[in-house]
Amino acid sequence: MPHPDGAPKNSVYISIYRVLEHIPINALGKLYLSTAYGHTLGLERGPIAPREAPTLHMFQDLAPVNSLVVSAQDPVSYYQGVTSKPAKFIRFPALCFVELGLGALASDPANGPVGDLPYSFMHHLREALMELEPNSKQSKLVHRVHSLEFPYRMIKSGFYIGNGDDLAFYPMPSHEALRREHNSWWRSANL
């Protein structure tokens, strides 16, 4: 709104509280990933991957909360369990999250080798994964407030952004495709 004399105002207000739930999913375009060095990678929306064989998952919630959760549910079921069909009293109207890789821990949390997993909380992560029971306890909070920084190389499938019943998926290209087609971004993302 301009000043009474018609001059534009010098300040601009933006919304930062409960924004995601007011954005229609069909209005979303590309998702841009930026590195600390300013390299960007644009991801196009894609079809949600078909459900895989039962395995364990780890999800980093990005908005409106930044929790780290392990789950026996696939990404779509996890999303529905905290938005449109909540099994508990915790419910979000919208959610943006990413699935992170667990390596061998996805199939053998007690004895699977850690390999090159970069997580500093391995003991706690193993304990949380071992508490999951597909027929009873399907998700377990690892960290209520977790850093939003994670290595891009650990993204398993991609990013999910949902509002109500609508869920968009932004698949992450394979490591080989990133090295081949976006080498400067990949090197910058993994320094």
Residue pairs with C-beta under 8 A, 6 or more apart in sequence:
1 9
2 8
2 9
3 9
18 64
18 93
20 63
20 64
20 94
20 95
20 96
20 161
20 163
21 64
21 92
21 93
21 94
21 163
23 94
23 163
24 163
24 166
25 161
25 162
25 163
25 166
25 167
25 168
26 166
28 45
28 161
28 168
30 42
30 43
30 44
31 42
31 43
31 45
31 159
31 161
31 170
32 40
32 41
32 42
32 43
33 40
33 41
33 43
33 152
33 185
33 189
34 40
35 152
35 185
35 188
35 189
36 188
36 191
37 188
37 191
38 188
39 184
39 185
39 188
39 189
40 185
41 178
41 182
41 185
41 189
43 158
43 159
43 170
43 171
43 172
43 173
44 170
45 168
45 169
45 170
46 158
46 169
46 170
46 171
47 169
48 75
48 76
48 167
48 169
49 157
49 169
49 171
51 74
51 76
52 74
54 72
54 134
55 106
55 107
56 70
56 71
56 72
56 102
56 105
56 106
56 107
56 109
56 129
56 132
57 70
57 71
57 72
57 73
57 74
57 75
57 78
57 99
57 102
57 106
57 156
58 68
58 69
58 70
58 71
58 99
58 100
58 101
58 102
58 125
58 142
59 68
59 69
59 70
59 71
59 75
59 78
59 97
59 98
59 99
59 100
60 66
60 67
60 68
60 97
60 98
60 100
60 146
60 148
60 150
61 67
61 68
61 69
61 95
61 96
61 97
62 96
62 97
62 98
62 148
62 159
63 94
63 95
63 96
64 92
64 94
64 95
65 92
65 145
66 145
66 146
66 147
66 148
67 141
67 142
67 143
67 144
67 145
67 146
68 141
68 142
68 143
68 146
69 78
69 139
69 140
69 141
69 142
70 102
70 125
70 128
70 129
70 132
70 139
70 140
70 142
71 78
71 132
71 138
71 139
71 140
72 132
72 133
72 134
72 138
72 139
73 81
73 138
73 139
75 97
75 99
75 157
75 160
75 169
76 167
78 97
78 139
79 95
79 97
79 160
79 162
79 167
81 87
81 138
81 139
82 90
82 91
82 92
82 95
83 91
83 92
83 93
83 94
83 95
83 162
83 164
84 164
84 165
87 138
93 163
93 164
94 161
94 162
94 163
94 164
95 160
95 161
95 162
96 159
96 160
96 161
96 162
97 159
97 160
98 150
98 155
98 158
98 159
98 160
99 155
99 156
99 157
99 158
99 160
100 150
100 154
100 155
100 156
101 117
101 154
101 155
101 156
102 117
102 129
102 156
103 112
103 113
103 114
103 115
103 116
103 117
104 112
104 113
104 114
104 115
105 112
105 114
105 117
105 125
105 126
105 129
106 112
109 126
109 129
109 130
110 126
110 130
114 122
117 154
118 151
118 154
119 125
121 142
121 143
124 142
125 142
128 140
128 141
128 142
129 140
131 137
131 140
132 138
132 139
132 140
151 189
151 190
152 172
152 189
152 190
153 175
153 189
153 190
155 172
156 172
157 169
157 171
157 172
158 169
158 170
158 171
158 172
159 169
159 170
159 172
160 167
160 168
160 169
160 170
161 167
161 168
161 170
162 168
173 181
173 182
175 186
178 185
178 186
179 186
